[in-house]
Amino acid sequence: MSGSTKTMGAVTVGALIAVTGYTAALGSSGWLWFGWVVLCLITIGMAATRS
């Protein structure tokens, strides 16, 4: 994996932690989870094209 793909992976994991914390503290937000899923799919796409 290239450096940019690793960075996207780290951002995706960080976003998952943030969204999970937000959900635990303030309740679920569908838009946050939707945004995280989109970010995850972009990261997977980057990893697939770099391999």
C-alpha positions in Angstrom: 0.0 0.0 0.0 1.2 3.5 -0.8 1.4 6.3 1.8 -1.8 7.9 0.6 -3.7 4.7 1.0 -2.4 4.2 4.5 -3.3 7.8 5.4 -6.9 7.2 4.1 -7.1 4.0 6.1 -6.0 5.9 9.2 -8.5 8.7 8.5 -11.3 6.1 8.0 -10.5 4.4 11.3 -10.3 7.7 13.1 -13.7 8.7 11.6 -15.2 5.4 12.8 -14.0 6.1 16.3 -15.4 9.6 16.2 -18.8 8.6 14.8 -19.0 5.8 17.3 -18.2 8.2 20.1 -20.8 10.7 18.8 -23.4 8.0 18.6 -22.7 6.8 22.2 -22.8 10.3 23.6 -25.5 12.1 21.6 -27.4 9.4 19.8 -27.3 8.1 16.3 -27.0 10.2 13.2 -27.8 8.6 9.9 -25.9 11.2 7.9 -22.7 10.6 9.9 -22.9 6.8 9.3 -23.7 7.4 5.7 -20.6 9.6 5.4 -18.4 7.1 7.1 -19.6 4.3 4.7 -18.8 6.5 1.7 -15.4 7.2 3.2 -14.8 3.5 3.8 -15.8 2.7 0.2 -13.4 5.3 -1.2 -10.6 3.9 1.0 -11.4 0.3 -0.3 -11.4 1.6 -3.8 -8.1 3.3 -3.4 -6.6 0.1 -1.9 -8.0 -2.0 -4.8 -6.6 0.3 -7.5 -3.1 0.6 -5.9 -2.7 -3.2 -5.5 
